[in-house]
Amino acid sequence: MEPVLRNALASGEIYKQYCPMAFEGKGDYWYSNSKDIFNPYYGNKMLKCGRVEETIK
């Protein structure tokens, strides 16, 4: 997905975000158009858990 995003953005930014606790502590990434963390893996339990790893422009 990341190579597609890098070549497709005409404007704006996409944020590559990371949750270290996803998948039994193995961690995983997701992409968002917001810098704010809204963790898709744990929903309301840990909605703000995670960090921005990279900004794709």
N, CA, C and O atoms as CSV, one atom per row, in Angstrom:
chain,resi,resn,atom,element,x,y,z
A,1,MET,N,N,0.814,-1.194,0.000
A,1,MET,CA,C,0.000,0.000,0.000
A,1,MET,C,C,0.859,1.260,0.000
A,1,MET,O,O,0.527,2.244,-0.661
A,2,GLU,N,N,1.940,1.227,0.726
A,2,GLU,CA,C,2.774,2.428,0.836
A,2,GLU,C,C,3.311,2.918,-0.510
A,2,GLU,O,O,3.274,4.123,-0.761
A,3,PRO,N,N,3.806,2.044,-1.385
A,3,PRO,CA,C,4.266,2.538,-2.693
A,3,PRO,C,C,3.151,3.199,-3.502
A,3,PRO,O,O,3.395,4.170,-4.219
A,4,VAL,N,N,1.961,2.690,-3.392
A,4,VAL,CA,C,0.824,3.282,-4.100
A,4,VAL,C,C,0.550,4.687,-3.561
A,4,VAL,O,O,0.346,5.623,-4.334
A,5,LEU,N,N,0.547,4.830,-2.243
A,5,LEU,CA,C,0.300,6.137,-1.643
A,5,LEU,C,C,1.368,7.152,-2.012
A,5,LEU,O,O,1.063,8.313,-2.286
A,6,ARG,N,N,2.611,6.719,-2.018
A,6,ARG,CA,C,3.716,7.636,-2.324
A,6,ARG,C,C,3.599,8.227,-3.729
A,6,ARG,O,O,3.975,9.377,-3.952
A,7,ASN,N,N,3.094,7.468,-4.645
A,7,ASN,CA,C,3.008,7.931,-6.033
A,7,ASN,C,C,1.656,8.530,-6.401
A,7,ASN,O,O,1.498,9.053,-7.505
A,8,ALA,N,N,0.684,8.465,-5.507
A,8,ALA,CA,C,-0.670,8.862,-5.875
A,8,ALA,C,C,-1.132,10.186,-5.268
A,8,ALA,O,O,-2.138,10.740,-5.711
A,9,LEU,N,N,-0.433,10.697,-4.282
A,9,LEU,CA,C,-0.906,11.915,-3.620
A,9,LEU,C,C,-0.688,13.148,-4.485
A,9,LEU,O,O,0.444,13.469,-4.849
A,10,ALA,N,N,-1.764,13.828,-4.808
A,10,ALA,CA,C,-1.664,15.078,-5.551
A,10,ALA,C,C,-1.459,16.245,-4.589
A,10,ALA,O,O,-0.835,17.248,-4.936
A,11,SER,N,N,-1.992,16.101,-3.377
A,11,SER,CA,C,-1.827,17.121,-2.353
A,11,SER,C,C,-2.104,16.498,-0.984
A,11,SER,O,O,-2.638,15.392,-0.889
A,12,GLY,N,N,-1.739,17.211,0.054
A,12,GLY,CA,C,-1.997,16.744,1.403
A,12,GLY,C,C,-0.945,15.769,1.905
A,12,GLY,O,O,0.109,15.592,1.293
A,13,GLU,N,N,-1.255,15.144,3.028
A,13,GLU,CA,C,-0.330,14.225,3.667
A,13,GLU,C,C,-1.086,12.998,4.181
A,13,GLU,O,O,-2.264,13.080,4.528
A,14,ILE,N,N,-0.400,11.884,4.221
A,14,ILE,CA,C,-0.897,10.653,4.827
A,14,ILE,C,C,0.091,10.295,5.927
A,14,ILE,O,O,1.303,10.422,5.753
A,15,TYR,N,N,-0.437,9.846,7.058
A,15,TYR,CA,C,0.407,9.527,8.205
A,15,TYR,C,C,0.460,8.015,8.405
A,15,TYR,O,O,-0.566,7.353,8.564
A,16,LYS,N,N,1.669,7.494,8.392
A,16,LYS,CA,C,1.887,6.077,8.676
A,16,LYS,C,C,1.999,5.954,10.192
A,16,LYS,O,O,2.915,6.503,10.804
A,17,GLN,N,N,1.057,5.229,10.788
A,17,GLN,CA,C,0.989,5.145,12.241
A,17,GLN,C,C,1.221,3.709,12.696
A,17,GLN,O,O,0.999,2.761,11.943
A,18,TYR,N,N,1.668,3.565,13.933
A,18,TYR,CA,C,2.101,2.266,14.441
A,18,TYR,C,C,1.524,1.984,15.821
A,18,TYR,O,O,1.517,2.851,16.696
A,19,CYS,N,N,1.046,0.775,16.000
A,19,CYS,CA,C,0.587,0.297,17.299
A,19,CYS,C,C,1.508,-0.845,17.723
A,19,CYS,O,O,1.518,-1.889,17.072
A,20,PRO,N,N,2.277,-0.675,18.793
A,20,PRO,CA,C,3.201,-1.718,19.225
A,20,PRO,C,C,2.522,-2.924,19.860
A,20,PRO,O,O,3.154,-3.967,20.033
A,21,MET,N,N,1.253,-2.799,20.209
A,21,MET,CA,C,0.557,-3.886,20.902
A,21,MET,C,C,-0.309,-4.747,19.993
A,21,MET,O,O,-0.807,-5.784,20.432
A,22,ALA,N,N,-0.497,-4.354,18.762
A,22,ALA,CA,C,-1.346,-5.106,17.832
A,22,ALA,C,C,-0.778,-6.505,17.589
A,22,ALA,O,O,0.432,-6.723,17.644
A,23,PHE,N,N,-1.659,-7.416,17.327
A,23,PHE,CA,C,-1.297,-8.789,16.977
A,23,PHE,C,C,-0.362,-9.422,18.013
A,23,PHE,O,O,0.740,-9.881,17.709
A,24,GLU,N,N,-0.862,-9.420,19.244
A,24,GLU,CA,C,-0.175,-10.066,20.373
A,24,GLU,C,C,1.234,-9.524,20.591
A,24,GLU,O,O,2.166,-10.284,20.851
A,25,GLY,N,N,1.382,-8.214,20.485
A,25,GLY,CA,C,2.650,-7.559,20.753
A,25,GLY,C,C,3.624,-7.525,19.588
A,25,GLY,O,O,4.744,-7.039,19.740
A,26,LYS,N,N,3.223,-8.029,18.429
A,26,LYS,CA,C,4.097,-7.988,17.247
A,26,LYS,C,C,4.072,-6.610,16.603
A,26,LYS,O,O,5.019,-6.222,15.919
A,27,GLY,N,N,2.985,-5.867,16.822
A,27,GLY,CA,C,2.857,-4.524,16.268
A,27,GLY,C,C,2.399,-4.530,14.821
A,27,GLY,O,O,2.556,-5.519,14.104
A,28,ASP,N,N,1.833,-3.411,14.410
A,28,ASP,CA,C,1.414,-3.267,13.018
A,28,ASP,C,C,1.158,-1.793,12.708
A,28,ASP,O,O,1.010,-0.966,13.608
A,29,TYR,N,N,1.111,-1.496,11.432
A,29,TYR,CA,C,0.926,-0.131,10.930
A,29,TYR,C,C,-0.469,0.040,10.354
A,29,TYR,O,O,-1.137,-0.928,9.989
A,30,TRP,N,N,-0.894,1.300,10.281
A,30,TRP,CA,C,-2.065,1.687,9.528
A,30,TRP,C,C,-1.808,3.080,8.978
A,30,TRP,O,O,-0.879,3.759,9.415
A,31,TYR,N,N,-2.612,3.505,8.034
A,31,TYR,CA,C,-2.459,4.809,7.396
A,31,TYR,C,C,-3.667,5.670,7.720
A,31,TYR,O,O,-4.792,5.177,7.789
A,32,SER,N,N,-3.429,6.956,7.919
A,32,SER,CA,C,-4.500,7.870,8.279
A,32,SER,C,C,-4.280,9.227,7.612
A,32,SER,O,O,-3.148,9.613,7.318
A,33,ASN,N,N,-5.365,9.931,7.382
A,33,ASN,CA,C,-5.238,11.291,6.859
A,33,ASN,C,C,-5.214,12.311,7.999
A,33,ASN,O,O,-5.208,13.518,7.757
A,34,SER,N,N,-5.199,11.823,9.239
A,34,SER,CA,C,-5.129,12.671,10.419
A,34,SER,C,C,-3.881,12.348,11.230
A,34,SER,O,O,-3.513,11.182,11.375
A,35,LYS,N,N,-3.237,13.373,11.753
A,35,LYS,CA,C,-2.066,13.177,12.606
A,35,LYS,C,C,-2.468,12.589,13.967
A,35,LYS,O,O,-1.652,11.980,14.659
A,36,ASP,N,N,-3.732,12.783,14.332
A,36,ASP,CA,C,-4.242,12.258,15.598
A,36,ASP,C,C,-4.315,10.735,15.543
A,36,ASP,O,O,-4.613,10.153,14.500
A,37,ILE,N,N,-4.043,10.103,16.670
A,37,ILE,CA,C,-4.079,8.648,16.751
A,37,ILE,C,C,-5.491,8.185,17.097
A,37,ILE,O,O,-6.055,8.585,18.116
A,38,PHE,N,N,-6.052,7.344,16.242
A,38,PHE,CA,C,-7.310,6.660,16.475
A,38,PHE,C,C,-7.069,5.193,16.132
A,38,PHE,O,O,-7.344,4.751,15.017
A,39,ASN,N,N,-6.564,4.462,17.083
A,39,ASN,CA,C,-6.100,3.093,16.898
A,39,ASN,C,C,-7.230,2.176,16.411
A,39,ASN,O,O,-8.212,1.974,17.126
A,40,PRO,N,N,-7.099,1.621,15.203
A,40,PRO,CA,C,-8.144,0.740,14.671
A,40,PRO,C,C,-8.095,-0.668,15.262
A,40,PRO,O,O,-9.042,-1.435,15.089
A,41,TYR,N,N,-7.031,-1.017,15.943
A,41,TYR,CA,C,-6.881,-2.373,16.457
A,41,TYR,C,C,-7.577,-2.588,17.789
A,41,TYR,O,O,-8.048,-3.692,18.063
A,42,TYR,N,N,-7.653,-1.569,18.616
A,42,TYR,CA,C,-8.225,-1.744,19.946
A,42,TYR,C,C,-9.423,-0.852,20.225
A,42,TYR,O,O,-9.956,-0.873,21.334
A,43,GLY,N,N,-9.847,-0.086,19.266
A,43,GLY,CA,C,-11.038,0.733,19.414
A,43,GLY,C,C,-11.036,1.573,20.679
A,43,GLY,O,O,-10.033,2.205,21.010
A,44,ASN,N,N,-12.147,1.581,21.377
A,44,ASN,CA,C,-12.288,2.417,22.565
A,44,ASN,C,C,-11.388,1.998,23.714
A,44,ASN,O,O,-11.100,2.811,24.593
A,45,LYS,N,N,-10.941,0.764,23.730
A,45,LYS,CA,C,-10.082,0.294,24.818
A,45,LYS,C,C,-8.757,1.050,24.854
A,45,LYS,O,O,-8.279,1.428,25.923
A,46,MET,N,N,-8.173,1.264,23.690
A,46,MET,CA,C,-6.869,1.929,23.605
A,46,MET,C,C,-6.836,2.848,22.394
A,46,MET,O,O,-5.911,2.791,21.585
A,47,LEU,N,N,-7.829,3.677,22.279
A,47,LEU,CA,C,-8.015,4.516,21.097
A,47,LEU,C,C,-6.812,5.391,20.777
A,47,LEU,O,O,-6.531,5.632,19.603
A,48,LYS,N,N,-6.098,5.872,21.782
A,48,LYS,CA,C,-4.980,6.792,21.559
A,48,LYS,C,C,-3.621,6.103,21.606
A,48,LYS,O,O,-2.589,6.773,21.562
A,49,CYS,N,N,-3.607,4.773,21.694
A,49,CYS,CA,C,-2.339,4.036,21.735
A,49,CYS,C,C,-1.737,3.988,20.333
A,49,CYS,O,O,-2.399,3.560,19.387
A,50,GLY,N,N,-0.509,4.417,20.199
A,50,GLY,CA,C,0.177,4.383,18.916
A,50,GLY,C,C,0.985,5.652,18.710
A,50,GLY,O,O,1.025,6.535,19.567
A,51,ARG,N,N,1.623,5.719,17.561
A,51,ARG,CA,C,2.445,6.886,17.251
A,51,ARG,C,C,2.557,7.046,15.735
A,51,ARG,O,O,2.389,6.091,14.976
A,52,VAL,N,N,2.844,8.269,15.321
A,52,VAL,CA,C,3.110,8.534,13.907
A,52,VAL,C,C,4.556,8.143,13.634
A,52,VAL,O,O,5.470,8.645,14.287
A,53,GLU,N,N,4.764,7.256,12.679
A,53,GLU,CA,C,6.092,6.801,12.308
A,53,GLU,C,C,6.667,7.601,11.143
A,53,GLU,O,O,7.875,7.821,11.057
A,54,GLU,N,N,5.772,8.032,10.244
A,54,GLU,CA,C,6.246,8.721,9.037
A,54,GLU,C,C,5.115,9.548,8.441
A,54,GLU,O,O,3.941,9.198,8.566
A,55,THR,N,N,5.481,10.645,7.795
A,55,THR,CA,C,4.528,11.459,7.047
A,55,THR,C,C,4.828,11.296,5.572
A,55,THR,O,O,5.941,11.568,5.124
A,56,ILE,N,N,3.843,10.855,4.824
A,56,ILE,CA,C,3.989,10.651,3.381
A,56,ILE,C,C,3.371,11.847,2.685
A,56,ILE,O,O,2.197,12.157,2.888
A,57,LYS,N,N,4.171,12.523,1.858
A,57,LYS,CA,C,3.709,13.721,1.149
A,57,LYS,C,C,3.644,13.481,-0.331
A,57,LYS,O,O,3.276,14.381,-1.086
